[in-house]
Amino acid sequence: MKLVKCPRCELNYIQEDEDYCKICKREMKGERQHDEIEMCTVCNEAPALPGKDVCLFCLKEMNSNNDRHDDENEGRVGESSLGIDPVSSMDEIIPEIDEDIPEREYDEIESDLSLDEMGEEEAEDDEDEDE
């Protein structure tokens, strides 16, 4: 027997002698598909709320803990909820660079990194290749 796509949904394959796939037959009869119930990831005892991964009890518990935590930190300005002091200025992030490069070495570095000279060298190389 040959497999062909279902004429109704054109997704599932059926055998030639069948009219519709099992899913389309179920939908046409009006039966609902029973989805597997997901359990709460915190307590693993109650079913999770639709679109969430926790049950109602655990969600309420988490919200009450967050409210209590916010009340404790209400008077503190400049501290994150993790208790870490924020960076007060960019000076703390930027490393100190020793700017005492002798003039002679600076000129050598600049000449080594010069884009003009590199462009001239590439142009000369291209001319050599063309010849």
Disulfide bonds with the S-S distance in Angstrom:
none
